[in-house]
Amino acid sequence: MNTLIVNSALTTEKNLNLVKPTYGFIDTTKIVDRFERQGWKLSNSKQVQVKNRERDGFQKHLLTFRNESFKSIPGLPGYHDSIPELIVENSHDGSSALRVFFGVFRIACLNGIIAGSMLNSMRVIHSENSIKRLDESIDVMTGGLPELIERVGKFSNIRLDEFQRIEFARQAAALRLAHDAEKIKDINLYAMLNPRRWEDTQNDAFSVFNVIQEKVIRGGIIYKKLNEKTSFIEKRTSRPISSVNQSVKMNRGLWNILENIAA
């Protein structure tokens, strides 16, 4: 067994009893095996934390794969820093289908990016034909990687003016703070655009995206919020995202904003 498969949901050999009789279990170790057969090696895994112990081992989890044939994204400044990936989202409790997304990992900031809905993704329903469908999905996604690489290269050559950068930050903050939208009184959008490292000081669309994505995922959005108990306006800073579901949602949403801003 791959030594990276250590979480309970990744070693489960059956589905939760609550699922429908037609539900087809997709063994995670078999998923890893199918990817490895096509040159994709597991590089990381994580799972949703559950409160109900009965669901432990069946919850949603993410698997990240890398391929030696796609070691970096050429054409970017410091391109060896960016690694194309395929990301698998799966569960054993019937809550979701298996999905495969494009991803990019940046070594400099240890950030993982999940591409949004404007790039291809594959959905595999849990059924008797799941493994065959998974093989087809891996083929399709591997064949689509040049499009991801081309898209990232395009973004790195598009310069965003100040208005576009501020609008990017505004939409990203709205995505991240949507749960508190009615209580938010002010957001420091300029602070969201301050890079944490030299590599991200450029104003191209991909660099701006990385700066904002790090603030959204790792925390650091500075804003003011109404405290309804005291009626005072309080200064807050967003926290890092630890939820698997939220991480996928935020990453894909940010990529979609990038696509629209850089169009």
Steps between C-alpha positions, in 0.01 A plus 500: 500500500623850421645652818314826438164325548482538875160662564205281596292586192788403275536146633130415524406183311121541501233769475279634778192284565273801445566521126260365236529137379600627155799686646830374358789519746823646357793376706749784547796265472365396159469866402867553587591186304312616188674837511840338553447280196479818293805663654331698778653463848313592819664809656253601769170405664262646756147440622201678651484493879177337623314535829298182456734206564282272289604701196871489580669318216223582252529880477605718209872504424743652249784325319769695313703342220809609305651368181872498409401593145356831627760627746441872455320767299742651246477867407441628853753708692654242733293234323667213689300630796164394347406132467189378312287253696185291481279512809241239592205570730321189627294361788358165616178627660296575190528877550677566170625351177870459433636807322833574335631858471805670357734652757823698530738480795736791572813399690588854614187538711396133530162599357280256313271647234191326364387618158143621462201397293621668179760225466402139454427276799367147511222351712479126571177368653540214747374203298608162365689671217683748724852369441459498122361852514789604725754369246327704229503808724873469565559477124287807431656708778855403405424595142362834619806602701653697211189723514561567871867579431405727210240679711743567783757628251237732352410637843868570575516724191186702576564817702222615731451870565420633846124490444517133391717404799264670745199338333671161523559555873142621551346192338738267684417658836127472424551130428696437818282710733161414348379347829537838672409722205226697677727582794809605301550876504838541335773283341862604454531403135844657458637280781370196312723599209820528706722204404673296769801420280701659222388246238147642513580870463406508132160623383431221254169317550655176627720676759205707625293183519765329712524793742124509549463122512752477782312764702170319445625148578764573765323791665588867512202690357462807722145626539259673736192325627196604701476332839124469541524449876694820568407697184871581464699468177789261563816440299544136394742288299380194312625163621666223295267254331539145628181348358543282191161612364578868551847467352359352180221757485731798559768383259258433215315825566824700493604337175166595344553861613847489342354379172246784496740776607766397248257443213 
